[in-house]
Amino acid sequence: MLARVAAVARSRGGEASTQQVLVIGAGMAGLAAATYLERNGVSALVLEASNRIGGRLETREISGFLADRGFAVILEDYPELRRLFKPSELNLSRFYPGLYLDMPDGSRALLSDPRRIPGTFAETVKVLRKLVASPRIPNRATSHPLDLARLFSMAPEPLETYLLAPFARAVTLDETLAAPVKLGSFLARRFLGGPASLPVSGVKELPEILAAKLKVQLGTRVESIASGSVRLEGGEVIETEWIVVAADPAGAASLLGFSQPPMADQGYAYFLAPERPLDLPAVYVPHRGRPIYTVAVITDAAPSYRLGDDPRHLVSISFSPEISATEMRRELGDLFPSFSSWEEIESAVIKAALPRSSTRLPLVYAKGVVLAGDYLASPTLNGAIESGRRAAELVMAAVYAKNKAREQS
Ligand SMILES: Cc1cc2nc3c(=O)[nH]c(=O)nc-3n(C[C@H](O)[C@H](O)[C@H](O)COP(=O)(O)OP(=O)(O)OC[C@H]3O[C@@H](n4cnc5c(N)ncnc54)[C@H](O)[C@@H]3O)c2cc1C
């Protein structure tokens, strides 16, 4: 029984004082917060309601393949990722630097990054030319001045329909393109700034690397928070001076009583295809008129996702949560002549996958209670880690200030 957790924070002078930091939630935000605390000599205990770490990052084994829950990629250029992990800790497999796009004439083209794939410059220019062929007068009357819809409305229509909107909705899960320009440009810069990758043993590898060095207690749901303590499901109370609430938006909202930020859902499916449906391991983003967001041959980008000797290709699909699985299959039949030979191994809609926008809440929510979570920064892994780092910094600053005052008195 865990009646009281006493963790030790070392002051700058080396003198120990009792502090206890409880981190609620073992998603990337909570694990990042606990990692930064521990790295700076402040002991942390992570309390996780479910029986696994990772939160929205989950990888399972299905039919002899690794399958992440939903389509998620790591952008190696995420600054927070590079700050948190040593390069030697990450074992990543890379996608081809480019995107498959639909073209206005009905064909499919590969838009490569010529800086990373020499010899593709001429082809890239050819594809882009087709998309910027017809300029248009922007419609200034609609949508918010700072959202992606407004920005894209100033681009040539084919560029919006075949490249900008498909990329934006794939990463924000928002068909209306209401995400702020700042988020869209951050993601585009990160996508262009480095490889899009998958950890060799699935996205769950990232939280696992962090959790291996931390104290994490699974199956421990925090039911309520009071000043200086948390109450667990079952009635147990843990006293603590600092609490980092790194629960998901719904969990944090119910613990603290604020209204949950709006969330976007994601439809996803996995298929096994006897023949490779795309020549290269680049992500395919079908045009805006189609409800399929992304198609990726996972075992081409990350061969380690094939666990046994089944030679088929693992194909990941993400799609609009508004359509049924039957419509999703009909669309795939339209896009890939070989679709009838594919075997479906999973299909589902993930509810509340991503916050639609970041929420403005005070990070120090109440005395001794600090918030972390992607909904406070940006709906990305980078945002989740950043929020965890910031929460840890706030706690550390207070711990050091207190220790210093104690030393001086
Ligand atoms: C389908 C999908 C695809 C994505 N694709 C990408 C991508 O390609 N690139 C990218 O950068 N990002 C992507 N993301 C976003 C990224 O995964 C999330 O932003 C990030 O994982 C969120 O981490 P978090 O720690 O803020 O929250 P979460 O991962 O939700 O973690 C919160 C944790 O708190 C726990 N918890 C809640 N309440 C309590 C309680 N009362 N007591 C104890 N524990 C509690 C939960 O069980 C959970 O484990 C994707 C997300 C999804 C769902």
The ligand as an ORCA input file, in Angstrom:
! r2SCAN-3c Opt
* xyz 0 1
  C      -4.427      8.547    -33.857
  C      -3.402      9.550    -33.456
  C      -2.441      9.925    -34.362
  C      -1.473     10.867    -34.003
  N      -0.492     11.169    -34.897
  C       0.496     12.007    -34.523
  C       1.601     12.254    -35.399
  O       1.675     11.692    -36.503
  N       2.560     13.112    -34.991
  C       2.496     13.756    -33.782
  O       3.391     14.525    -33.461
  N       1.470     13.524    -32.933
  C       0.477     12.670    -33.273
  N      -0.545     12.415    -32.420
  C      -0.630     13.219    -31.181
  C       0.179     12.658    -30.019
  O       0.111     11.269    -29.973
  C      -0.404     13.271    -28.734
  O      -0.365     14.673    -28.873
  C       0.361     12.887    -27.479
  O       0.623     11.505    -27.447
  C      -0.458     13.321    -26.273
  O       0.248     13.039    -25.080
  P      -0.293     13.523    -23.675
  O       0.653     13.017    -22.667
  O      -0.581     14.972    -23.722
  O      -1.722     12.820    -23.471
  P      -2.113     11.278    -23.426
  O      -1.261     10.495    -24.339
  O      -3.589     11.239    -23.669
  O      -1.776     10.804    -21.928
  C      -2.593     11.087    -20.840
  C      -2.504      9.926    -19.841
  O      -3.170     10.311    -18.626
  C      -3.836      9.175    -18.108
  N      -4.896      9.647    -17.200
  C      -6.010     10.358    -17.514
  N      -6.740     10.619    -16.408
  C      -6.049     10.064    -15.363
  C      -6.289      9.989    -13.957
  N      -7.386     10.552    -13.412
  N      -5.402      9.337    -13.164
  C      -4.283      8.779    -13.701
  N      -4.017      8.803    -15.031
  C      -4.879      9.449    -15.852
  C      -4.376      8.491    -19.362
  O      -4.710      7.144    -19.093
  C      -3.194      8.654    -20.318
  O      -2.294      7.563    -20.228
  C      -1.502     11.470    -32.720
  C      -2.484     11.084    -31.807
  C      -3.413     10.122    -32.157
  C      -4.432      9.665    -31.136
*
